[in-house]
Amino acid sequence: MQFEMFEFRGHLLAGAGEEGIRVYNFEDNRIIQEHVPPDHLRAVCQCIAWKENRESTTLPDEDNLFAVGTSVGSILVLRAKFNDLVATLGEDQTCSTNCLRWSSHSGLFSGFDDGNVIQWNVEKRTVVCKWKAHSSPVYSLEILPHQNEYLITASQAIKMWDLKTKHCVRKFAGHSSPVFALKFAFTHQVEEDGNLRSYFISAAQNDRLISAWEVNSNAERVVKKPVVTMIVSVNPTYVAVSEPFDDNETVYVNILTADGYLKIFDLHINGFINKPSKPRSSICVASESERGKILPILAANFSVDNHAVIFLYGSAVLPGFAKLKLLDLESEVCLIRADPIRSFKLTLAHQSTTNVKEPIIDKKKVKYLHAYDDYQLPLKNGNAEKKPVSEVTMEERLMELVGSSAVDAETVEVKHSLKSQTLLLTQGLHSKDDKILKKVLKTRNMDTIKATVRKLPVTSIVPLLEYIAQQLRIKPRCTSYLLWLEQLCSFQTTYLCSNPEALRVMDKMLRLLQSRTSSLEKVYSLQGRLDMIFNNLSEKSTNVNAFSENKAKLVFSAEDWNSSEKEDDETMWDASEKREVNGISSETEEAINKVGMVDCNDCLFENDLMNTDE
């Protein structure tokens, strides 16, 4: 719940937003009122203003009255103490109410989108006066409590009106964007007319300069330059001003910025200052549990004695309250606080866990069923239809006596495991539980995979594909995912081809596989070449070894040849001597040798023929 507008009154803070109204009490740090208008969806609360105290009044408990403006133009007057609606004004209005301001003597003033300002009599619920203040929407109002009351209105330009005559007495240059805040400030300096010297501070949307303007009866009719300017690093969202703090006429200004920081300025207003003032102190609230998280400050004001700054931080639904002394503040202040929303959630979680009693369930008797399982719950014994004894078969009787056989028990267990895989896979995909999905997809049993994929709901196919694709990118060597992908493509081909989302996921996986197998052909070619080289090397080594193992059956050498020739000559000499001794002449021996040569030649010729035949 985000509020558009906050307004302080002492220790009370009222906030108005799209979802209603809330009132906070800084004395005991709690919410004392929550009010949601009957037509809050149509009439969104846009602005809020507390009523000033007055001695004479006919309304009881006036000190707790505040008004709320809506987007349809109506104004709700409520009493914070009793949480009731006192009056509804402007029900016939058609323009949005942008701002409200109470006057202790003149009643309630409201500014509208059409540039009109209306003065209301809340007691009589009537319009006192209505006039055109600006040609553009009126975004902010402020009352200057002089002897003669003045009303300041702001669109982009700023005008000051005499409430008695309803004439514009002075104009201010203003800002280049809509002015969302006008705050009155005064000092103890007394002017010639007996009034305290007073100022007002203006802040505009998307303008980091906050201006302080002097309200002086002797000033020019058109004021073009502010007395003092203040600068912040981020666009302002809220402004609060204190009373003079001491005799030195020090006025403190609280400025909230869009980033959730609180900037505190101390102004010594005494003449024109050309250079913009910088903040005296910067305050932020950091979360205790989450590092680097800033809890935004929603609204800030000064305490009743003006010696401390009080502010609201966190969330408007369950906010945190803080109070710091002004004199103790340093230039940079960072408060470490627990996030109220986080603490509340932890408290609820603790209560829910401690108050819930879990029933004792025997896990062995639990059966996990799936929406697509053809399973019929067994009937209780009392409601079961009893068959006549003649209709009961022998098998049923044996089943009643002995129970299911071992084969049937195994079959039931297998079917149960198959069904539980489908159920677990569906639950894991629905809850995105990584542990369940990894446990199921690690299964390598083809029967289990086929049965699970066959009974898988159509709505779970694309999430399963996306999960498998994600795991393949992370773990490329996980073969079990490829088995599931293969069966999924086999059984769900029609659905995968007709679903564009499934085709998109399949295209991603195809490109992933192609990128990983792009060099596979080259690797296979290299492997073939290496195999050929290794085979040739192995064959050469075997041939060399075989040749070295063959040994010659007969070896001739030169020494052996010479020795054999000598032996032949000696034998031939001995034979000739024997012939001569036996009485054989040389002529007779020559004739015998010729005959022997012929015979020897014939033998050699026969040997050659035999060799050729062989």
C-alpha positions as CSV (number, residue, x, y, z in Angstrom):
1,M,0.0,0.0,0.0
2,Q,1.6,3.3,-1.2
3,F,0.3,6.6,0.1
4,E,0.3,9.7,-2.1
5,M,0.1,12.2,0.7
6,F,1.1,12.4,4.4
7,E,0.2,15.1,6.9
8,F,1.4,15.5,10.5
9,R,-0.3,17.1,13.5
10,G,1.8,16.8,16.6
11,H,2.4,13.2,17.3
12,L,-0.3,12.0,14.8
13,L,0.3,11.2,11.2
14,A,-2.4,10.7,8.6
15,G,-1.7,9.0,5.2
16,A,-4.0,8.9,2.2
17,G,-3.6,6.5,-0.8
18,E,-5.4,4.4,-3.3
19,E,-6.4,1.8,-0.7
20,G,-7.8,4.1,2.0
21,I,-6.7,6.1,5.0
22,R,-4.5,5.3,7.9
23,V,-3.7,7.3,11.1
24,Y,-0.4,6.6,13.0
25,N,0.4,7.5,16.6
26,F,4.1,8.3,17.3
27,E,3.6,8.2,21.1
28,D,3.0,4.5,21.2
29,N,4.3,3.6,17.6
30,R,1.1,2.0,16.3
31,I,-1.7,2.4,13.8
32,I,-4.8,3.8,15.5
33,Q,-7.2,4.0,12.6
34,E,-7.8,2.4,9.2
35,H,-10.6,3.7,7.0
36,V,-11.6,2.5,3.5
37,P,-14.2,4.7,1.8
38,P,-17.2,2.8,0.3
39,D,-16.3,3.9,-3.2
40,H,-12.5,4.0,-2.8
41,L,-12.0,2.2,-6.1
42,R,-13.7,5.0,-8.0
43,A,-12.8,7.9,-5.7
44,V,-9.1,7.5,-4.9
45,C,-7.8,9.4,-1.9
46,Q,-5.3,12.1,-3.1
47,C,-4.8,14.7,-0.4
48,I,-5.3,15.1,3.3
49,A,-5.3,18.0,5.9
50,W,-5.7,18.2,9.6
51,K,-8.1,20.8,11.1
52,E,-6.6,23.6,13.2
53,N,-7.7,24.1,16.8
54,R,-10.3,26.7,17.6
55,E,-11.8,27.7,20.9
56,S,-15.4,28.1,19.9
57,T,-17.0,25.4,17.9
58,T,-20.2,23.3,17.7
59,L,-18.5,20.2,16.6
60,P,-17.3,17.8,19.4
61,D,-13.8,16.3,19.4
62,E,-12.8,18.9,16.8
63,D,-9.1,18.4,17.6
64,N,-9.2,15.0,15.8
65,L,-10.9,16.1,12.6
66,F,-9.2,15.8,9.2
67,A,-10.3,16.1,5.6
68,V,-9.5,13.9,2.7
69,G,-9.9,14.9,-1.0
70,T,-10.7,12.3,-3.7
71,S,-10.1,12.0,-7.4
72,V,-13.8,12.6,-8.2
73,G,-14.0,15.9,-6.4
74,S,-15.7,14.9,-3.2
75,I,-14.2,15.7,0.3
76,L,-14.5,13.4,3.3
77,V,-14.4,14.8,6.8
78,L,-13.5,12.2,9.4
79,R,-12.8,12.0,13.1
80,A,-9.6,10.1,13.9
81,K,-10.5,9.3,17.5
82,F,-13.7,7.4,16.8
83,N,-13.1,6.3,13.2
84,D,-16.3,7.7,11.8
85,L,-17.3,9.9,8.8
86,V,-18.5,13.4,9.9
87,A,-19.4,14.9,6.6
88,T,-19.1,14.6,2.8
89,L,-18.6,17.8,0.8
90,G,-18.6,18.5,-2.9
91,E,-20.5,15.4,-4.1
92,D,-21.6,17.3,-7.2
93,Q,-18.0,18.2,-8.2
94,T,-16.6,16.6,-11.3
95,C,-12.9,17.8,-11.1
96,S,-10.3,16.1,-9.0
97,T,-9.5,17.6,-5.6
98,N,-5.7,18.1,-5.6
99,C,-5.1,19.9,-2.2
100,L,-6.8,20.9,1.1
101,R,-6.0,23.4,3.8
102,W,-7.9,24.3,7.0
103,S,-8.1,27.8,8.5
104,S,-8.8,28.4,12.1
105,H,-11.2,31.2,11.2
106,S,-12.3,30.8,7.6
107,G,-13.0,27.1,7.4
108,L,-11.8,24.6,4.8
109,F,-10.2,25.5,1.4
110,S,-9.8,23.1,-1.5
111,G,-8.0,23.4,-4.9
112,F,-9.3,21.6,-8.0
113,D,-8.1,20.5,-11.4
114,D,-10.0,23.2,-13.2
115,G,-8.0,26.0,-11.4
116,N,-10.8,26.9,-9.0
117,V,-10.5,27.3,-5.2
118,I,-13.6,26.7,-3.0
119,Q,-14.0,27.9,0.6
120,W,-16.3,25.5,2.6
121,N,-18.3,25.8,5.8
122,V,-17.9,22.3,7.2
123,E,-20.5,22.7,9.9
124,K,-23.3,23.7,7.4
125,R,-21.8,21.6,4.6
126,T,-22.1,24.5,2.2
127,V,-19.9,26.5,-0.2
128,V,-18.9,29.9,1.2
129,C,-17.0,31.2,-1.8
130,K,-15.6,30.0,-5.1
131,W,-13.2,31.8,-7.4
132,K,-10.8,31.2,-10.3
133,A,-7.3,31.2,-8.9
134,H,-5.2,29.8,-11.8
135,S,-5.7,28.9,-15.4
136,S,-4.1,25.5,-14.8
137,P,-4.8,23.0,-11.9
138,V,-4.2,24.1,-8.3
139,Y,-1.8,21.7,-6.8
140,S,-1.0,23.2,-3.3
141,L,-2.5,25.5,-0.7
142,E,-1.2,27.2,2.5
143,I,-2.6,29.6,5.1
144,L,-0.5,32.5,6.5
145,P,-1.8,33.3,10.0
146,H,-1.4,37.0,10.0
147,Q,-3.8,39.5,11.5
148,N,-5.4,39.6,8.1
149,E,-5.3,36.0,6.9
150,Y,-3.7,35.3,3.5
151,L,-4.1,32.2,1.3
152,I,-1.3,31.1,-0.9
153,T,-2.2,29.0,-4.0
154,A,0.3,27.3,-6.3
155,S,0.0,25.8,-9.8
156,Q,3.4,26.5,-11.3
157,A,3.3,30.1,-10.5
158,I,2.4,31.1,-6.9
159,K,-0.2,33.6,-5.8
160,M,-1.1,35.2,-2.4
161,W,-4.8,36.1,-1.8
162,D,-6.4,38.3,0.8
163,L,-9.2,36.1,2.2
164,K,-11.4,39.1,3.1
165,T,-11.5,40.6,-0.4
166,K,-10.5,37.4,-2.4
167,H,-8.0,39.6,-4.4
168,C,-4.5,38.6,-5.4
169,V,-2.1,40.8,-3.5
170,R,1.2,39.3,-4.7
171,K,2.6,36.9,-7.3
172,F,5.7,34.8,-7.0
173,A,7.8,33.4,-9.9
174,G,7.4,29.9,-8.6
175,H,8.8,26.9,-10.5
176,S,8.8,25.4,-13.9
177,S,6.8,22.3,-12.8
178,P,3.8,21.7,-10.6
179,V,4.3,22.8,-7.0
180,F,3.3,19.9,-4.7
181,A,4.3,21.5,-1.3
182,L,3.8,24.9,0.4
183,K,4.9,25.2,4.0
184,F,4.7,28.2,6.2
185,A,7.7,29.4,8.3
186,F,8.2,32.3,10.6
187,T,10.8,33.9,12.8
188,H,10.7,36.0,15.9
189,Q,11.6,39.2,14.0
190,V,8.7,41.7,14.1
191,E,7.8,43.8,11.1
192,E,6.4,47.4,11.1
193,D,2.8,46.2,11.1
194,G,3.3,44.2,14.3
195,N,3.3,40.8,12.6
196,L,6.2,38.3,12.8
197,R,8.4,38.2,9.7
198,S,7.2,35.1,7.9
199,Y,8.2,33.0,4.9
200,F,6.9,30.1,3.0
201,I,8.8,27.2,1.4
202,S,7.9,25.7,-2.0
203,A,8.9,22.5,-3.6
204,A,8.0,21.3,-7.1
205,Q,8.0,18.0,-9.0
206,N,11.2,17.1,-10.8
207,D,12.9,20.2,-9.4
208,R,15.9,19.7,-7.0
209,L,15.8,23.3,-5.9
210,I,13.6,24.1,-2.9
211,S,12.8,27.8,-2.5
212,A,12.1,30.1,0.5
213,W,10.0,33.2,-0.3
214,E,9.5,36.2,2.0
215,V,6.0,37.4,2.8
216,N,6.3,41.2,3.3
217,S,3.6,43.7,3.0
218,N,6.1,46.3,1.7
219,A,7.5,43.9,-1.0
220,E,6.9,44.3,-4.7
221,R,3.7,43.0,-6.2
222,V,5.6,40.5,-8.3
223,V,8.5,38.6,-6.6
224,K,10.9,37.1,-9.1
225,K,13.6,35.7,-6.8
226,P,13.5,33.6,-3.6
227,V,15.3,34.6,-0.5
228,V,17.0,31.3,0.0
229,T,17.3,28.1,-2.1
230,M,18.1,24.6,-1.0
231,I,19.4,21.9,-3.2
232,V,19.2,18.1,-3.0
233,S,20.7,15.4,-5.2
234,V,17.4,13.6,-5.9
235,N,13.9,15.0,-6.6
236,P,12.1,15.9,-3.3
237,T,8.8,14.2,-2.3
238,Y,7.9,15.7,1.1
239,V,8.7,18.9,3.0
240,A,8.3,19.8,6.7
241,V,9.3,23.0,8.5
242,S,10.0,23.5,12.2
243,E,9.4,26.6,14.4
244,P,12.4,28.8,15.3
245,F,14.7,26.6,17.3
246,D,16.6,29.3,19.3
247,D,17.2,33.0,19.5
248,N,19.5,32.8,16.5
249,E,16.3,32.4,14.3
250,T,17.4,28.9,13.1
251,V,14.7,27.2,11.2
252,Y,15.0,23.5,10.3
253,V,13.6,22.0,7.2
254,N,13.0,18.3,6.5
255,I,13.1,17.2,2.9
256,L,12.4,13.6,1.8
257,T,13.9,12.5,-1.5
258,A,12.7,9.9,-4.0
259,D,15.5,7.5,-3.0
260,G,14.1,7.2,0.5
261,Y,16.7,9.6,2.2
262,L,15.9,12.4,4.7
263,K,17.8,15.7,4.2
264,I,17.8,18.2,7.1
265,F,18.6,21.9,6.4
266,D,19.2,24.6,9.0
267,L,18.3,28.0,7.7
268,H,19.4,31.4,9.0
269,I,17.1,33.6,7.0
270,N,18.4,37.1,7.1
271,G,18.4,38.7,3.7
272,F,19.0,37.2,0.3
273,I,21.4,34.3,-0.2
274,N,22.5,33.6,-3.8
275,K,24.3,30.3,-3.2
276,P,22.0,27.3,-2.7
277,S,22.2,25.8,0.8
278,K,23.3,22.2,1.2
279,P,21.9,19.8,3.8
280,R,23.2,19.8,7.3
281,S,22.5,16.1,7.8
282,S,21.5,13.1,5.7
283,I,19.6,10.2,7.2
284,C,18.9,6.7,5.8
285,V,17.6,3.4,7.2
286,A,19.3,0.2,6.1
287,S,17.9,-3.3,6.5
288,E,19.5,-5.5,9.2
289,S,18.8,-8.8,7.4
290,E,19.5,-7.9,3.7
291,R,22.8,-6.2,2.9
292,G,22.6,-3.1,0.8
293,K,18.8,-2.8,1.1
294,I,17.5,0.7,2.0
295,L,14.2,1.0,3.9
296,P,12.6,4.2,2.5
297,I,11.6,7.0,4.8
298,L,7.9,7.7,4.0
299,A,7.3,10.8,6.1
300,A,9.2,13.0,8.6
301,N,8.4,15.9,10.9
302,F,9.7,17.6,14.0
303,S,8.6,16.7,17.6
304,V,6.3,19.0,19.5
305,D,9.2,20.7,21.3
306,N,11.2,20.9,18.0
307,H,14.2,19.2,19.6
308,A,13.9,16.0,17.7
309,V,13.0,14.6,14.3
310,I,10.5,11.8,14.0
311,F,9.9,9.8,10.9
312,L,8.1,6.7,9.4
313,Y,10.1,4.2,7.4
314,G,9.6,0.8,5.7
315,S,6.1,0.1,4.4
316,A,2.8,2.0,5.0
317,V,1.1,-1.3,5.9
318,L,3.5,-2.3,8.7
319,P,5.9,0.7,9.2
320,G,8.7,1.4,11.6
321,F,9.0,4.5,13.8
322,A,12.1,6.4,14.7
323,K,13.1,9.5,16.7
324,L,16.5,11.3,16.6
325,K,17.7,14.4,18.5
326,L,18.6,17.2,16.2
327,L,21.7,18.3,18.2
328,D,23.1,14.8,18.1
329,L,22.9,14.4,14.3
330,E,26.1,14.0,12.3
331,S,26.5,14.9,8.6
332,E,25.8,11.2,7.6
333,V,23.6,9.0,9.6
334,C,22.7,5.4,8.7
335,L,20.3,3.5,11.0
336,I,20.4,-0.3,10.9
337,R,16.9,-1.5,11.6
338,A,15.0,-4.8,11.2
339,D,12.6,-4.8,8.3
340,P,9.1,-4.8,9.9
341,I,7.5,-6.7,7.0
342,R,10.2,-9.4,7.1
343,S,9.9,-9.8,10.9
344,F,6.1,-10.1,10.5
345,K,6.4,-12.8,7.9
346,L,8.9,-14.7,10.0
347,T,6.5,-14.5,13.0
348,L,3.7,-15.8,10.9
349,A,5.8,-18.6,9.5
350,H,6.9,-19.6,13.0
351,Q,3.3,-19.6,14.2
352,S,2.1,-21.7,11.3
353,T,4.8,-24.3,11.8
354,T,4.3,-24.6,15.6
355,N,0.5,-24.7,15.5
356,V,0.1,-27.3,12.7
357,K,0.0,-30.9,13.8
358,E,1.0,-33.4,11.1
359,P,-0.8,-36.8,11.1
360,I,1.2,-39.9,11.5
361,I,1.2,-41.8,8.2
362,D,2.7,-45.2,7.4
363,K,4.7,-44.6,4.3
364,K,4.5,-48.3,3.3
365,K,0.8,-48.0,3.0
366,V,0.8,-44.9,0.9
367,K,0.0,-45.2,-2.8
368,Y,0.9,-42.4,-5.2
369,L,-1.7,-42.0,-7.9
370,H,-1.6,-40.0,-11.1
371,A,-4.5,-38.3,-12.9
372,Y,-3.9,-40.6,-15.9
373,D,-3.7,-43.8,-13.9
374,D,-6.5,-46.3,-14.4
375,Y,-6.9,-47.1,-10.7
376,Q,-10.1,-47.6,-8.8
377,L,-10.1,-47.1,-5.0
378,P,-11.0,-50.2,-3.1
379,L,-14.4,-50.4,-1.4
380,K,-14.6,-50.7,2.3
381,N,-15.6,-54.1,3.7
382,G,-18.8,-52.8,5.1
383,N,-19.9,-51.3,1.7
384,A,-18.5,-54.1,-0.5
385,E,-21.0,-56.2,-2.4
386,K,-20.8,-59.7,-1.2
387,K,-20.9,-62.3,-3.9
388,P,-22.6,-65.7,-3.4
389,V,-20.3,-68.6,-2.7
390,S,-21.2,-70.2,-6.0
391,E,-20.0,-67.1,-8.0
392,V,-16.7,-66.9,-6.3
393,T,-14.0,-68.5,-8.4
394,M,-11.2,-70.8,-7.0
395,E,-8.6,-68.2,-7.9
396,E,-10.4,-65.5,-5.8
397,R,-10.7,-67.9,-2.9
398,L,-7.0,-68.7,-3.0
399,M,-6.2,-64.9,-3.3
400,E,-8.4,-64.4,-0.2
401,L,-6.6,-67.1,1.7
402,V,-3.0,-66.9,0.6
403,G,-2.8,-63.4,-0.9
404,S,-1.2,-62.5,-4.2
405,S,1.5,-64.7,-5.5
406,A,5.2,-63.7,-5.8
407,V,4.8,-63.1,-9.5
408,D,1.7,-60.9,-9.0
409,A,3.4,-59.0,-6.2
410,E,6.4,-58.3,-8.4
411,T,4.1,-57.2,-11.3
412,V,2.2,-54.8,-8.9
413,E,5.5,-53.5,-7.6
414,V,6.8,-52.8,-11.1
415,K,3.5,-51.1,-12.2
416,H,3.6,-49.1,-9.0
417,S,7.1,-48.0,-9.7
418,L,6.3,-47.0,-13.2
419,K,3.3,-45.0,-12.1
420,S,5.2,-43.3,-9.4
421,Q,7.8,-42.2,-11.9
422,T,5.2,-40.5,-13.9
423,L,3.7,-38.8,-10.8
424,L,7.1,-37.8,-9.5
425,L,8.2,-36.4,-12.9
426,T,4.9,-34.4,-13.2
427,Q,5.3,-33.0,-9.7
428,G,8.9,-32.1,-10.2
429,L,8.1,-30.3,-13.5
430,H,5.2,-28.4,-11.8
431,S,7.2,-27.4,-8.7
432,K,10.5,-27.1,-10.6
433,D,12.2,-29.2,-7.9
434,D,15.7,-30.0,-9.2
435,K,16.2,-32.9,-6.8
436,I,13.1,-34.8,-7.9
437,L,13.8,-34.2,-11.6
438,K,17.4,-35.5,-11.4
439,K,16.3,-38.5,-9.4
440,V,13.7,-39.5,-12.0
441,L,15.9,-38.7,-15.1
442,K,18.8,-40.8,-13.8
443,T,16.8,-43.9,-14.4
444,R,18.3,-46.0,-17.2
445,N,15.7,-48.8,-17.3
446,M,14.2,-48.7,-20.7
447,D,10.9,-50.2,-19.6
448,T,10.5,-47.6,-16.9
449,I,11.4,-44.8,-19.3
450,K,8.9,-46.0,-22.0
451,A,6.1,-46.4,-19.5
452,T,6.7,-43.0,-17.9
453,V,6.9,-41.1,-21.3
454,R,3.9,-42.9,-22.6
455,K,1.7,-41.8,-19.6
456,L,3.3,-38.3,-19.4
457,P,0.6,-35.5,-19.7
458,V,0.8,-33.3,-22.8
459,T,1.3,-30.2,-20.7
460,S,4.5,-31.6,-19.2
461,I,6.2,-32.4,-22.5
462,V,7.6,-28.9,-23.3
463,P,8.8,-28.3,-19.7
464,L,10.6,-31.7,-19.8
465,L,12.2,-30.8,-23.1
466,E,13.4,-27.5,-21.7
467,Y,14.8,-29.1,-18.6
468,I,16.7,-31.8,-20.6
469,A,18.1,-29.1,-22.9
470,Q,19.3,-27.2,-19.9
471,Q,21.0,-30.2,-18.4
472,L,22.6,-31.1,-21.7
473,R,24.2,-27.7,-21.8
474,I,25.5,-28.1,-18.2
475,K,26.4,-31.8,-18.3
476,P,27.1,-33.0,-21.9
477,R,28.2,-36.5,-20.9
478,C,25.0,-37.4,-19.0
479,T,23.7,-40.3,-21.2
480,S,20.5,-40.9,-19.2
481,Y,19.1,-37.6,-20.5
482,L,19.7,-38.8,-24.0
483,L,17.7,-42.0,-23.3
484,W,14.8,-39.9,-22.1
485,L,15.1,-37.6,-25.1
486,E,15.1,-40.5,-27.5
487,Q,11.9,-42.1,-26.0
488,L,10.2,-38.7,-25.8
489,C,10.8,-38.1,-29.5
490,S,9.7,-41.6,-30.3
491,F,6.4,-41.6,-28.4
492,Q,5.4,-37.9,-28.7
493,T,6.4,-37.2,-32.3
494,T,3.0,-35.9,-33.4
495,Y,2.8,-33.4,-30.5
496,L,6.3,-32.2,-30.9
497,C,5.8,-31.5,-34.6
498,S,2.6,-29.6,-34.0
499,N,3.7,-27.5,-31.1
500,P,5.8,-24.4,-32.0
501,E,7.3,-24.1,-28.5
502,A,8.5,-27.7,-28.6
503,L,10.0,-27.1,-32.1
504,R,11.8,-24.1,-30.8
505,V,13.3,-26.1,-27.9
506,M,14.2,-29.0,-30.3
507,D,15.9,-26.6,-32.6
508,K,18.1,-25.3,-29.8
509,M,19.1,-28.9,-28.8
510,L,19.8,-29.7,-32.5
511,R,22.1,-26.8,-32.8
512,L,23.8,-27.7,-29.6
513,L,24.4,-31.3,-30.7
514,Q,25.6,-30.1,-34.1
515,S,28.1,-27.7,-32.5
516,R,29.5,-30.5,-30.4
517,T,29.7,-33.0,-33.3
518,S,31.0,-30.7,-35.9
519,S,34.6,-32.0,-35.6
520,L,33.5,-35.7,-35.2
521,E,34.0,-36.5,-38.9
522,K,37.5,-35.1,-38.9
523,V,38.3,-37.1,-35.7
524,Y,37.0,-40.3,-37.3
525,S,39.2,-39.7,-40.4
526,L,42.2,-39.1,-38.2
527,Q,41.5,-42.2,-36.3
528,G,41.4,-44.2,-39.5
529,R,44.7,-42.9,-40.7
530,L,46.3,-43.6,-37.4
531,D,45.0,-47.2,-37.5
532,M,46.5,-47.7,-41.0
533,I,49.9,-46.4,-39.8
534,F,49.8,-48.6,-36.8
535,N,48.8,-51.7,-38.8
536,N,51.7,-51.2,-41.3
537,L,54.2,-50.8,-38.6
538,S,53.0,-53.9,-36.9
539,E,53.2,-55.9,-40.2
540,K,56.8,-54.8,-40.9
541,S,57.9,-55.8,-37.4
542,T,56.3,-59.3,-37.8
543,N,58.1,-59.8,-41.3
544,V,61.5,-58.9,-39.9
545,N,61.1,-61.3,-37.0
546,A,60.0,-64.1,-39.3
547,F,63.1,-63.7,-41.6
548,S,65.5,-63.7,-38.7
549,E,64.0,-66.9,-37.4
550,N,64.7,-68.9,-40.7
551,K,68.2,-70.7,-40.5
552,A,70.2,-72.2,-43.5
553,K,70.4,-75.9,-43.7
554,L,73.9,-76.0,-45.5
555,V,76.6,-73.4,-45.4
556,F,79.7,-73.3,-47.7
557,S,82.9,-71.5,-46.9
558,A,86.2,-70.9,-48.9
559,E,88.4,-72.9,-46.5
560,D,86.0,-75.9,-46.8
561,W,86.1,-75.7,-50.6
562,N,90.0,-75.7,-50.8
563,S,90.3,-78.6,-48.4
564,S,87.8,-80.6,-50.4
565,E,89.7,-80.0,-53.7
566,K,92.9,-81.2,-52.1
567,E,91.3,-84.3,-50.9
568,D,89.9,-85.0,-54.4
569,D,93.3,-84.6,-56.1
570,E,94.9,-87.0,-53.6
571,T,92.2,-89.6,-54.2
572,M,92.6,-89.3,-58.0
573,W,96.4,-89.7,-57.7
574,D,96.1,-92.8,-55.6
575,A,93.6,-94.3,-58.1
576,S,95.9,-93.9,-61.1
577,E,98.8,-95.5,-59.2
578,K,96.5,-98.4,-58.5
579,R,95.6,-98.8,-62.1
580,E,99.2,-98.9,-63.2
581,V,99.9,-101.4,-60.6
582,N,97.0,-103.5,-61.9
583,G,98.4,-103.3,-65.5
584,I,96.0,-100.8,-67.0
585,S,97.8,-98.4,-69.5
586,S,97.1,-94.8,-70.0
587,E,95.6,-95.3,-73.5
588,T,93.2,-97.8,-72.2
589,E,92.2,-95.4,-69.4
590,E,91.5,-92.5,-71.8
591,A,89.2,-94.7,-73.8
592,I,87.3,-95.6,-70.7
593,N,87.1,-92.0,-69.7
594,K,85.5,-91.1,-73.0
595,V,82.9,-93.7,-72.5
596,G,82.4,-92.5,-69.0
597,M,82.0,-88.9,-70.2
598,V,79.2,-89.9,-72.4
599,D,77.5,-91.8,-69.7
600,C,78.1,-88.9,-67.3
601,N,76.6,-86.4,-69.9
602,D,73.6,-88.6,-70.3
603,C,73.1,-88.7,-66.6
604,L,73.5,-84.9,-66.4
605,F,70.9,-84.5,-69.2
606,E,68.5,-86.8,-67.4
607,N,69.0,-84.9,-64.2
608,D,68.2,-81.7,-66.1
609,L,65.0,-83.2,-67.5
610,M,64.0,-84.4,-64.1
611,N,64.6,-81.0,-62.7
612,T,62.5,-79.3,-65.3
613,D,59.7,-81.8,-64.9
614,E,59.7,-81.1,-61.2
